[in-house]
């Protein structure tokens, strides 16, 4: 039976349950071969080596190096610690330029190192850092730039590198969204001084919780390995005030299992992206972010952008979707510069990233991935279309 909607766009169920009995989430975890994982876990328990640079962690690092064609992968307990260690290993200080439109961890990782994040604006067409805005933010206190490959779409790598070279500052990338993505035929992971990956449960590839820094710089890799293990250089020999950033063996086992299924996860995402594209085709005022021409994506985020006329209805549309157990998200509203710690610390920043402010009120992210069926997508699209029609 065709579902009916009321004047607010909500499903008119006459007391019936919402469209989906179980909530559809953004970032529901992908899980590979469970039997293979349980076999790994059993072997780990038999060895009684649960953490501290065990053989499973080293195997995962080796496989990621092969996948991304990099010399070094330093696995970490999560992506935020990986950011902090990379920032410290690069010797960043003073001010570092980051996009205002990113997950808050990019800014927090700097703040926790006593560094001021300076928020630059984005290119509204790509939602990545605008090199023109970055240039305007560079000051005598600037020591580096952190580019973010938002939604897995490559940041303006060449332009940012040119700016870093011109001003003699460091460039690194937050590649939390971008494992499995490429730029001009090269895997994301090979650019800047280093790139930071997230293996959080919500990412296309997960280790339950985890992250890594990848780099071709031997000296930088050695420094980060030291930092993630309290600064130990051998038994009882602490040579640096490090921290505990180690990945556990069982998390690395999840990573090895999921790495075997990464291309399957990406293909699953691609099918769902194309299903959304077809189901929402021709709906006036809506646009799905598409892959960039010079890159291959992992399709892990289905990002819907409303036009200016519909922007004021974004929150009501999300409320309607939530009422039907479609838990769409408004990442990364309202932008880092408008979140409390940074809004109070530097209120002037709220007035000079207009593209970020505009995009922040027009974006919503839809559920996708292996936990979402293709039929679910057509129902989600119908909810959106019926809401807009009313």
N, C-alpha and C positions, 0 to 999 in steps of 0.2 A: 504494500500500500504506500502511496506517495505521502510523505510527511507534509503537514501543513504548518505555516508560520503565522505568528500573530503580528500585530502592527509594529512591534519593536524588533522584529526579526527573530525572536525566540521561537523554538519549536513549540507548537500548540499541541501538547500531548494529552490534554484532558486527564491529567493524573498519571500518565504513563512515564516511564523513566526517560532520561535524556537519550540522545542519539547513540551514544556509546556507553555500554555498561561499565567498562573499565576505562580509566582515563588514558588518553593518548598524549604522551609527553614529548617535548623537545629533548633530544639527547638520551633516549632510552638506550641502555648499554647494548652494544654488539657483543655476542659471545660465540666463540669458535667451537672447536671440537671438545665437548665436555669430558669425554672419556680420556682423551689425550691429556687434558689438564689434570684430571684426577690421577693419572699415571705419574705425571711430573710431581704432583703434590706428595704422592706416596714415596717416591724416590727421595724427595727432599727430607721427609720425615725420617726415612731410614738413615740418611747421611748425618742427620742432626746438625746440619749447617743451614741455618735459617736466614742469615743476613751477613753483612760485612764482606762484600765483594766475592760472593760465592760463584760457583761455576755456571749456574743458570743465568745470573746477571751478566757475566762475561760473555756467555753465548748470545744473549739478547743484544748486547752492545755490538758484537761482531756482525750479527745479522742486519742490524740497522745501518751499520757502516756499509755493508754490501748493497743494501737497498738504495741508500741515498748517495752512494759513491763518495763517501767522505773518509778521512783518515781516522777520525776519533769520534766516538760516542761515549759520553760520560752520563750514565744512567743516574737518576735522582729520585727521591721519594715523592716529589710532585713538581709540577711546572713552575710554581711560584718560587720555591727554593732554588730551582734551576736558574731562574731569572736573577735572583739575588746573588748567587755564586758567580754567574757570568758577569754581572755588573761589577762585582768586587774584583774578579780576576782581571778584568780589562782596566782597572784603575780609574773608573769613572768617578767624578766628583763634581761639586758645584751645582751646575744645572745640566739636565739632559732633556732633549726634546722628544716628546711622545705624542701620538695622536690623542685628541680629546675623545675620539670615538673608538673605544676599545674596552675590553674587560678591565675592571678596576685593578686587577693584580699587576698589570703592566706599570701602573703608577705607584702602587703600594710597594712593589719591589725596590723602587728607587727611594721612596720615603724612608723605608726601614734601613737603608744604607746612609741616611743623613743627606740625601741628594734631593734637590728640588726638581720635581717633574714640571716641565714647561709645556703647556698644551698647545699644539699646532692644529690647524684646521685640516679638513679633508677635501678631496676632490669629490663633489657630489655624484659624479658619474661612476666612480669606482668604490667610494667609501673608504679609500685608503689615504694615507698622508699626502697632502699637497706640497710638493717641493717649494713652491712659491711661498707658502705660509711658513715652512720650515726655515727658509732663508731669513724671513722677517724676524724670526724668534731667536736667531743666533746672536749671542752676546759674548763679551770677554769671559764670562763665567761658564760658557757652554763647553762641556767635555765630550759630549757624544749625542748620538741620535739612536733611538730605538724605533725601527720600522715594524709595522705589524701587517702580516698577510691576512687581512680580515676576511672572514668567511672562506678562507683558503685561496682567495684571489691574490696574486703576487702584488706586493707593494711596488712603488716605482723604484726598483732596485738600482738601475743605472744612474738615475737622477740623484738619488740619495747618496750613492757612493761618490758621485762627482762633487757633491756639496761637502761630504766628509773630507775628501782629498783636498779640496780648495781651502778649507778652514783648518786642516790639520787636526780633526777630531775623529773619534771612534764611531763606527757604525756596527750595530748588531741588529738582529731581527727576532721578534717574537713570532714564532711559527706555530703557535699552539693549535691553530685551525688547519694546518697545511700539510700534514704528513700525507704522502702519496700524490701531492700536487707537483707540477713542474712549471718552469719558466724558460721559454726559449730552448726547450729540449733538455734542460737540466733540472734535476730534482731540487725542490726547495730544501735547504739544508746546507747548500754550498756557498751561500752569499754572506757578505759582510765578514767581520772578524769571527763571528759564530752565530748560530741560530738556536733558539730554545724551543723545544717541543713539549707538548702536554700529552700525557697518556691518561688523563682523567676519564672516569667511567662514561662521561657524556661525549667523548670524542670518537671519531670514526675508528680509531685504534686505541684500545685501552689496556692498562695493566692493573685493573681495579683502580688504583691511584698511582700516579707516577709521572715522570717527565725525564728530559735529558737535554744536554747541550751537545750539539754536533759542530765540529770545526776541522779545518785542515791545518791548524796552527799547533805544532807539537808542544811548544812552550806553554801556550795557553791551556792546552789539554792537561798537561802535567800539573799546572797550578790548580786547576779545578778538581782534579782527582785528590789532591792534597786537601783542599778546602772542604770537600764533602765528607771527609773522615777525620774531623777534629784537628786537622793539621799534622797527623801522624806521618812521619817518613820512616817507616820501620817500627819495630817493637820499642816502646818506651821512649821514642824520639819525636817529641812534638816540636815542629819547627815553624808553625804558623798558627794564629788564633782562628782555627777553622770552626766548622759547625757539623751537625749530623744531617747529611743530605742523602744517605744511602738508600737504595732501593732494596726491598726484601726479595728473597729467593722465590717466594710463592707469587709475588707480583710479577716478577720477571717470567715465571712459568706461564702466567696468564698472557703475558706479552708475546712469548714465543708461539703459543697456540693461536692467538689472534693474528699474529703477523702472517701465519700460513693462510689465513682467510681474508687478508686485507683487500685483495682484488675482488673477492666476492662481495665484501661489504660495500666497496665503491660501486660495483655494478648494481647492487641492490639500491643504493642511493640514487644512481643515475636513472634507474627505472622509475623511481618515485618522483624524482624531479620532473621527468618528462610527463608523468601522469598528471602532476599539478599543472604543468605548462599547458597540456591539452585541455584539462578540465576547466581552467580559468581563462582560456584563450578567448579574446574578444570582450572580456568584462571591462567596461570602461572605468578608468581611474585606477586600475591595478597593474602592477608590473612586477614580475619575478626577476630578481638579479640573475643575470646570465654569466656563464664562464667568459673569461677574457680571451681574446683571439690568440694571444701568444702563450697560452698556458693550457694545461690539462688539469681539471679540478678533481676533488674527491666528492663533490656534490653533497657534502654533509649538512649544509644549512640551506633550507628553503626559505629565502628571505623575500617577503612581499613588501613592496614599497607603494604606498598610497599617494595619489597626486594631491596637489594643494587643496583642491575642493573637498576631498574626502579626509584630509588630515585630522579635522576636528572630530571625526567619527571613529578614529582608530581605537580609542579606549573602549568605546561602546561595542565595537565589533569584537574586541578581545573578550569583553564580558559575555557577549552572546556565545562565542565559541566555548568559553569556560563552562557556561551553563549546560552545554552539550557534551561535556567531558573532553573537549579538545583544548588542551592546555597550551595554547599559543603563548609566546613570550614577546615582550617589547625590548629585546636586547638592543643597545646597551643604554637605554634611557636612564637618566637625562643627559648622559655624557659625563665623563670623569670630572670635568671642570665644574659641574654643577652638583656634585656629590659633596656631602657635608665637610669632610676633612679638607677638601681643596677649595670649595666655595668660600669658606671662612678664611682660609689662609691667603687666598689671592683672588678677591672678588672681581678685580678688573678682567680676569680671564673669561668671565661669563659673557662679556660683551664683544669679544673679538674672534669668535669662531662661528660665524653665522651659518656656514654650511653644516656644521655638526648640529647646531641647534635645530636647523630645518629638518635634517634627516632623522634626528632623534624622535621627532613627533610623528613620523610617517612610516616607520618600519615596524613590521611584526614578523616573527619567525614561527613557521608552522612545523608540526610533528612530521618526522620522516624516519627512515632507517628500517632495520629488520623487524622491529616491533610493530610497524604500521603496514597493513595490507593495502594492496592497490585499490581494492573496493572501498576501503576507508577514505581514501583520498577523494573519490568522487562524492562521497557524502559530505566531507569537509567543504569541498567546493560548492556544493548545493547550499550548505548553511551560509557561506559567505555571499553567494549570489542572491539568495532569498533575503538576507539582511539588507543588502544594498538596494534591492528592489523595493523594499519597504521604507 
